[in-house]
């Protein structure tokens, strides 16, 4: 019985070490290069970094690759990161914005529709419990408001004049 426990422990530890080795941390220079490639939509460089073992959910100054790509209006990169296991619902700790929100803010219907279809939480609230619909309405983007409502985004949350 002890032998089985020892073998199980070795297997579990071996698996854990292999899982950790599957990802790698970037140097400062590599982080800048990767972030620049994301901002520019340079898919060749993005793929090189990802194929070298970069974790799609590691943030650089609280900005994981999917969030960066959405904020920079890079549809192809958004799709690539989402298809490679990115956390679709990650919200920046300060703004509480998700990739879905950044896509809407950019007016990128392609990103918004894709992330909604992929299963992103379309009803996450922004800072101050503000709904994305309210924010887009306040910004005067009626076209995006219509799209969001058609996707099922709720117009709830804080309804006060000032929410934070």
N, C-alpha and C positions, 0 to 999 in steps of 0.2 A: 504494500500500500504506500509506503514511504517513497519507493522508487517511482510510482506513478505521480505522486505529488511533486517530486523533484523534476521529473520530465515535463510535467505541465508548467511548472514555474520557469524552466528553461525556455520552453516554447513561447510563453507569454512575454518574457523579457526579451527574447530574440526578436519577436514580432515588434515590440515597442521600440527597440533600438533601430530596427529597419525602417519603421515608420518615421522616426525622427530623422534618419539619414536621407529620407526621400525629399525633404525640403532643405533649402539652404538660405542663410541670411545674406543680404546684399551689403557690400561695402558702401560707404558714403557716396563715392563716385558712381557706383553702380545704381544706387538709389536715385541719384539725379538723372542718370541716363535712362533708367526705366520710366521714371515719372515724365521725363521729356518725351519719350517715345509714346507714352499713353496720351499726353496732351496733344501731340501732333498726329496721333492715329497711325503711327509707324508700325504696322502689323508685323513686319519682318523682325524688328528688334523685340517687340512684345513677345512674339512666339519664341524667339531665342531665349529670352529670360525665363519664360514659363517652362520651356522644355528642359532648362537647366536645373529645374527643381524649385523655383520660387513658389512660395505658398500664395495662392490667389486671394487669401483672406487676411494676409498680414498688412497692416496699415503703415503708411509712411506719414508721420505727423498726423495720425488719426484718419488718414485717407487711404483705404484699400483701393486696389486697382479699379474695381467696378465703379466706385464712387468718383474717382478721378476721371474715368472715361466718360461717365454721364455728365459730370460738371463741365467737361471740355467738349461736349456735344459730339462724341466719337461713337457713332452707332455700331460700326463693325467691331470695335474694341469692346463695347458693352456686351454685344452678343457673344463674343469670344470668351470673355470672363464668366458670363452667366453660364455658358455651355461647359465651362471647365470648373464648375463647383463654387462659384462666388456666392457669398451670403447675400441674397437679394434684398434682405430687410435690414442690413446694417444701417444704423443711423449715426451720423457724426455726433460725438458727445456734446458739442457746444450748440450747434444749430438744430440738431435732431433731424436733419435732412437725409433722405435716402436717395439712391440712384433714381428711383421712380420720380421723386420730387424734382431732382435736377433735370431730368429729361423734360418734365412739364415746364419748368422755368425756362429752359432753352427753347421751348416751343417745338420740340422734336417729337412729333406724333409717332414716328417709327420706334423710338426708344420707349415711349410710354406704352404703346400697344404691345410691344415685344415683352417688356417686363411684366405687364399685367397678365399676358398669356402664359408666361413662364411661372406665374404663381407668386409674384411679389405681393406683399401686403399693401394694397392700394389705399387702405384707410388709416395708415399710420398718421399720427398727428405731428405737426411741427412744434417748435418751441412755443410754449404758452397754450398748448392744447388747441392750436389753430389747424383747421382742416385745409388741405391743399386746394379744395374748391374755393373756399373763402379767399385764400391768398391769391389765386389766379383771378378771381373776380375783382378783388381790390386792385390788382395790377392792370385791370382792364382787358385781359386776354379772354374775351368771350368764346373764341373758337376753342381754346384749350378747356375752358369750363364745360362747354358742350361735350367735348370728347371725354373728359373725366366723368361726367355724369352718365354718359352712355356706357362707360365701363363699369359703373356701379360704385364709384367713389362717393362717399356720403358727405353731405354738407352739414356736418354737425361739429361738435367741439365748441370752443369758446365763441360766444356770440356778442361779447362786450365790444365796446368801441376800441379799448386797449386791452390786450390779453396778457401782456407781460411787461 
